[in-house]
Amino acid sequence: MSVYAIYFSPTRGTEKIVKILTETFGAYKEIDLCKPKAEKNIAAFKAQDICFFGVPSYGNRAYEDTLLELQEEVEKQGFVCAAAVAAIAEHSIMHQFATRRPDRKDKSELKAFGEKIRQKLHTAETYEKLALPGSKPYRTYQGVPLKPKADKHCTACGLCARVCPAGAIPGDNPKKTDKSKCISCMRCVQVCPQKARNISKLKVKLASAKMKKTCTERKANELFL
């Protein structure tokens, strides 16, 4: 049996959460879905393998249908969904929301979640369908208008183009962004050594004001078993 941490985490918040949960099981292998296909180390899973899947949703706002849709997708691939966690990470664009989360309190709670999941997997002989919040039909992703672009400090080193999971930055001209491909994941902003990729400060200010009411209050982590 092998244990896997499998995550799509452009700005590393989801990655931290998945690793905290996975560490409860001891040694594990990682599959970073942000990496190019040749570097993902995709495995041939065995029946007894344990996999923790992690994807970002809405930082400190609401996860809506995210867990239900992820459950559906992994079960389509033959996995059994035995547990789910909705955990809070710092917002990838508006960093004033859930700043520095997962924090010390989160880490302690997530470790306890991981232990409860481990106990369930080691004691249960069968698993009933996990009932998760959410509803269908799922909304179609329409994108967001917050698209990073390079400023005058860009040296065209190409790092952003190499790590962009959507292929939205042309390798031969990394100062550009293909807005039709960009998913606003902020990976390029996070990795730029010159801090030269940014999004419109005015748009961030307007979005922050709109989200302030729902995102300021500290949201709780949730475990579903």
Stockholm file with secondary structure:
# STOCKHOLM 1.0

chainA/1-225         MSVYAIYFSPTRGTEKIVKILTETFGAYKEIDLCKPKAEKNIAAFKAQDICFFGVPSYGNRAYEDTLLELQEEVEKQGFVCAAAVAAIAEHSIMHQFATRRPDRKDKSELKAFGEKIRQKLHTAETYEKLALPGSKPYRTYQGVPLKPKADKHCTACGLCARVCPAGAIPGDNPKKTDKSKCISCMRCVQVCPQKARNISKLKVKLASAKMKKTCTERKANELFL
#=GR chainA/1-225 SS CCEEEEECCTTSHHHHHHHHHHGGGSSCEEEETTSCGGGSCCCCCCTTCEEEEECCCCTTSCCTTHHHHHHHHHHHTTCCCCCEEECCCCCSSCTTSSTTCSCHHHHHHHHHHHHHHHHHHHHCSSCCCCCCSCCSSCCCCCCCSCCCEECTTCCCCCHHHHHCTTCCSCTTCTTCCCTTTCCCCCHHHHHCTTCCEECCHHHHHHHHHHHHHHHSSCCCCEEEC
#=GC SS_cons         CCEEEEECCTTSHHHHHHHHHHGGGSSCEEEETTSCGGGSCCCCCCTTCEEEEECCCCTTSCCTTHHHHHHHHHHHTTCCCCCEEECCCCCSSCTTSSTTCSCHHHHHHHHHHHHHHHHHHHHCSSCCCCCCSCCSSCCCCCCCSCCCEECTTCCCCCHHHHHCTTCCSCTTCTTCCCTTTCCCCCHHHHHCTTCCEECCHHHHHHHHHHHHHHHSSCCCCEEEC
//
